Amino acid sequence: MEPPGGWGSPPWRPAPKAVILTLVLYLTFLGSPCYAPALPSCKQDEYPVGSECCPKCSPGFHVKQACGEQTGTVCEPCPPGTYIAHFNGLSKCLQCQMCDPAMGLRTSRNCSTTENALCGCSPGHFCIIQDGDHCAACRAYATSSPGQRVQKGGTESQDTLCQNCPLGTFSPNGTLEECQHGTNQAWKSQTDL
């Protein structure tokens, strides 16, 4: 049966041989499973290089040259400002973390060739982003407003807790732990004298 409106069969029609060839190529290259050589099963103190297992470098060292048939791994100390904390097969040491004072951070442990630096909060700041055993960002303690007292001072992990003064008491600048008897108006009159 011919399609309506004068439409005939399409001017092109793939030849059966072309369809079969395309299918064969597809199955050969795309349809077949990828072949990846299996990595050797290395001991805990070794790392794979090709089909061999090489001894790992000690903490504080990186691989300068992988082992060969007649040689072991050549390890080199980490340069200043870098570290590696574990036995490894790395070709480069890891960059030491910098504690940015603009983020309220200070160095609580310096970087060595075997340990990364640890950051803590600068005085007057508390940690807002904890990352494992170090702080990634700190914020300055909140300041209590006039009419509030410091209920609990800030720590490295918690902000200052402020509380409104009870009626009939005041705190002129929010820095006191206990509110004073009287009113803020009476205090202002005394300071104006």
Secondary structure, DSSP 8 states (H G I E B T S, - for coil): ---STT--S-S----HHHHHHHHHHIIIIISS-----------TTEEEETTEEEE-B-TTEEEEE---SS---EEEE--TTEE--S-B--SS-EE-----GGGTEEEEE---SSS--EEEE-TTEEEEEEETTEEEEEEE-----TTEEEEE---SSS--EEEE--TTEE-SSS--SS-EES-HHHHHHHHH-
